[in-house]
């Protein structure tokens, strides 16, 4: 009689976190996560593989490929997210990953999980938003899949292209480099906070049936738009190319500045100091923090979904860029200094790698 095998251990994903889980999945894949023409696999904003060798036609070319999923109840709530905006966002967040490799998007495929409560008209609005984003970023949707699903899900894959020598990775930062971002941070988190408050008002149940309460978005149009329809920063990629500048490391701010700074630190084996006094905060982010009795710095460091670009660059190279296209938020330091936040009084406090949680 054969023995009954021991029960499999059960480790909650929350015990290891999203990135710990990715590490374990990569280990499980082993050689299946590698290939002859692969330049960079799991561990950056996108994978990179060669599609053409250097020769008389010019330098070698690579494709960058990335996939992101948006799941109802995890990443969005149809109570306050218009379907056209959701379609835009599904494309834009993937384009942002391509931009974070210093590449340009070319093609996309879309897998749609369709619940019973999504109408044909709703699906059309969703794809109208995708079409608008594709026109904005210069790519085409060339295929995909549609299947029944318990909740609305969108999984988008985008393929981009670049010269191999132009690609920028998370690794590469050197002590002394400036730590920079392409725009303000925290506004998407502020916009989400405003939308959630609006949802609470709508579902509170007060008001006549023919005159239900409406969310109060007055004064927060910019922050709300940053949450609903983020902008991938291809414009900055193009500006760098025109200026002949290539950052030493690069990542998009999807999970919050603190988390992304840790990614650059770990990938490049360096430390990073972020100056609290240099954090680029939009006035609406500050007003939202005041309204909800929160700190604007928390939106910046831990809010996520801004999809700006965090990059490092030598100071001499940064001087080639227009000063209104980026903000210096700190500096790369020796690895022994870790990742820290420098307060206005000069004291440093360790900065945790916390941020937006996807799992």
N, C-alpha and C positions, 0 to 999 in steps of 0.2 A: 504494500500500500504506500503510495507516494505521500510525502509530507506536504502539508498545506503551507504555502509560502507565507512568510511574515507579511503583515500589512504594510503597505507603503507609508512612509512618514508623510505628514502633512505640514508643510511650512507655509503660513500665510504670505502672500506676496508683499503685504505691508511690512513684513519683517526684513526684507531685503531692499525694497523700494524698486522704482522703475529701472534705474540704471544697474542695480545689482541683479535684477532679473535678466536684463539684456546680456550682462556678462555671463550668466549661467547658460542662457540660450546659445550664445556664441560658442561656449565650451562644448555644449552638447552637439553642435553642428560640426565641430572639429574641422576636418579637411573640406567639408562641404561648404565652408565659408571662405574658401580661397579658390583662385583660378589663375591661369597663366598670364592673362592680360589685365588682371586686376591691379590697380594702382593703390586704391584705398578701399577697404571694405567696411564692416560694421565698426562704428565708433566715431564717425564724424557726422556733419549735417547731411551728407549724401555720399553714396559710393561712387568711385571713379574707376573707369576702365578704358583701355586704349582701343581706338577704332581705326587708327591709321598711323603708319610709321613715318618718321622724318625722312625727307628725301628732296627730290627736285621740286615737289609740289609745296614745300614749306615744312614747318615744324609739325611734330606729331600732334594728333588731335585726340581728345578724350570725350567720352560722354560722362555726365554726372546723373545719377538716378536716385530719386527719393520717393517715399510713400508716406502719406499721413492719412489717418482716419479721424473722422468726426462722428461721434456717437451721441444720439439724443439722450439726454439725461446725464451725460458725462461732460460733453463739450458745449452743448447748446440746449436751449429750452425754447420750443416753438411758441410759448406764451408771449415772448417778447422779441424773438428773432425772426424777422421777415425772411421768407424762403429765398427771395432774390439775393439778399445780403448773405445768406448762408452759402449759396452757390458761389458768390464772389470769394468768400473767405476760404472755401474748400480749395480753390485754385491758388489764391494768394499765399496761403501758408506753405504750400509746396514750392511755389516760385521763390519764396523767401529762403528756403533751404538751398535752392540752386544758387541764389545770389550769395549765400553765405559760403559758397565755394569759389566765388569770383567768376562765375559762369553765367551763361544766358540760357533761358528755357527755350525748348523747341516743340516738344510734343507731350501730350498727356493722355492717360486713360482713366476712366471713372467707373468704379463699381458702386452701384446704388442698391442699398437694402431698403425695400419699399414696404412700409406698413399699410394696413387696410385703411387707415384714416388719412392717407395722403391722396388727394385727388389728382386727376390728370392735369388740371389747371395749376395745382401746387407744384407738380413735377416740372411743368413748363416754366413756372416762375423760377424754380431752382436752377434750371439749365440756362435761363436768360441771364441770371447772375453770373454763371460760369462763362457764358459767351462774352459778357462785358469785360470780365477779368482777362480772358484770353486775348481780346482785342487790345486791352491796355498793355499786356506784357508780351505780346507778340508770339503766342504759341497756339497750337491747334489740338483739340480733342480728337483723337483718331480711333477710339474704340473703348470698350469697357464691358460691363455686365450689369444686368438688372435681375434682382431676385427678391422673393418675398422675405420679410423680416418682421420681427416683433416690434422693432422700433426703427426709426429713420436712421440710417447709417450711410456715410459717404467715405469711400476710400479712393484717394486720388494718387496716381503715380505720375510724376513729371520727369522727363528726360531733358537734360540740358547739354550744352556743348561748350568747349573751350580748348585753347591750346594747352597742352600738358604743362608747359612751363608757367602758365598764367594762374593755374589753380592755387588757391590758398586754403590751408588746413587749419585745424584748431591748434596744432603744434606750430612752433616756430618763433614764439615770442622770446625776446632776450631781455635780461635785466637792463633797465634804462629806457626801454621803449615806453612811449606814451600809451595809456589805455583810453580809448576813445569810443564814442557812440555817435550814430548818425542823426539822432533827433532826440526829442524829449522822451522820457520813460515814465511809466506808471499810469499813463492816461487810459490805457485799455482796462486796467484793473479798476480805475476810478469809474469808467463808463459802465463796467459790469456792476459795480456797487449801486450806481444810480438805477440801472435797469432792474436789479433785484428789489430795490426799494419800491420801484414802480409796480412790479409784479405783486408785492405784498399789498399795496394799496388797491390794486385791481381785484384781488381775491379776498379782501377783508370782509366783503359782504355788506358794507354800508352804502347807502344811496338807493335811489329808486331803480326798479328793474329796467325802466326805459331810459334811465340816465345813470349808467354805471360809472363809478369813479375812474378817472384816467390818471395814468402815471404823470408825475411832474418832472419833465426833462428840461425845464426852463434853465437856461444858463449853462447847459452841459452838452450841447450839440456836438462839439468837437470830441469830447471824451467818449460819448456814446458811439459816434461814428468810428472811432479808433477801435472800439470793441467789436462792433458789428462788421465793419468793412476795412480791415487793416490793409496797409499799403506795403507791398514788398519793395525793398529799396534798390531796384535795378538802376534807378537814376544815379545812385552813388557809385555803383559798379562802373557805369559808363563814364562818370566824372573822373574816377581813378584812372581809367584807361586813357582818357584824353590828357590827363596830367602826367602820364607815365609813372604812376605810383602803384606799387603792389604792397599791401599790408603784410606784416610778418606773420600774423595769425588772425583768424576771423571766425565768427559764429553769429547766428541770429539770436535775438533776445525773445525766445518763446516761453521760457520758464522764470524769468526774472533776472536782474543784473547779478545778484549774489550767486545763483546757480551757474550762470554762464561764465562768470569770472573763475569759478572753481574748475569748470571744464577746460578753459584755456590754461589754467595753472597746472592741472594734472597732465594734460596733453603735452605741454611744453616743459614740464619739470621746472617751473618757476613759481615765484610768489607774486602777489598783486596787492597793491594798496589802493583802495577807493576813497576819495575825499568826499566826505558828507557835504561839504560846502560847495562842491562842484556838480552835484547831481542836477541834471536838466529837468526841471519840473514845470509843466504847463500850468497856467493860472487856474484852469478848470480842475486840474488834478488837486491842486492845493485847496480849492474851494470845496471839492467833494470830500477831501479828508477832514476839513473843518466841519462840514455838515454832519458827517457820520461819526465824528469824534474818533478819528483814526489819524495815523501819521502818514503824510505824503511819502516820507522815506520808505515806509513799509510797502506802499504801492510800487515804488521804483525797484526796490531790492527783491521783493518776493511775489509781486503781482503777476508778471508774465503777460504774454500775448501782445506785446508791443510790436514785435517783428521788425524792430530796428536792428542795425548791425553793430555788434561790439567788435572792435578791432584794435590791434596793437601796431605801432609804427614808430620807427626812429624819429626823433624830433626834427631832424633835417628834412626828412621826407614829408612830414606833416606840413611843413611850411610851404610846400608846393600846392596844397589844397586850399580852396576858398574857405575862410574861417566860418562862414555861415552854413557850411555843409557838415560840420561835425562839432562835437564838444569833448574836450579832454575831461575825463572823470577820475583819473588816477595815473598810476605808473606801475610798470612791471619791476619786480624786485627779486632779490635772491630767494631761492626756494625755502631756505630756513626761516624766512620771515612769514611764510604762509600767506593766507588770504585774509586781509583785515580791512576794517573801516576806520579811517582817520577822522576823528571828531574835530569840530572847530577849535577846541582847546589844544589840539595837537596829540592828544592821547589816541592810542589805537586799541580797538576791540576786535577779537576774532570774528570773522563773518561766516556764519553757517551756510552750508550749501543747500539751503531750503528754497522752495519756489513752487510754481504751479504744479500740481500733481495730476498725472494722466492715468494712473492706475492706483 
